[in-house]
Amino acid sequence: MRDDECLREGYPIASGVIEGACRHVVGDRLDRTGTRWSVAGAVAMLATRTTYLSDDWQDYHQFRISREQTRLHPNTKT
């Protein structure tokens, strides 16, 4: 990483904090003994985990339910 360029552009540099967050989000879930992940499976799991950890779980489910209702019943007005 080119820290000097990032600092000049105003990007924050906090590798310790970022490494800790990555370990918490990624490592604690995906790095289990004996697990194997495809790229698509890992991306899906991380999307689910970050939604849960960011306290957006209920909002996501409301969105998902609304989207499914629209898909299944496109001509029904709500």
Contacts in CASP RR format, 6 or more apart in sequence:
PFRMAT RR
TARGET T0000
AUTHOR 0000-0000-0000
METHOD contacts of the structure
MODEL  1
MRDDECLREGYPIASGVIEGACRHVVGDRLDRTGTRWSVAGAVAMLATRT
TYLSDDWQDYHQFRISREQTRLHPNTKT
1 13 0 8 1.000
3 13 0 8 1.000
6 13 0 8 1.000
7 13 0 8 1.000
25 46 0 8 1.000
25 49 0 8 1.000
25 50 0 8 1.000
25 53 0 8 1.000
26 46 0 8 1.000
29 45 0 8 1.000
29 46 0 8 1.000
29 49 0 8 1.000
30 37 0 8 1.000
30 42 0 8 1.000
30 45 0 8 1.000
30 46 0 8 1.000
37 45 0 8 1.000
51 57 0 8 1.000
51 60 0 8 1.000
69 76 0 8 1.000
69 78 0 8 1.000
END
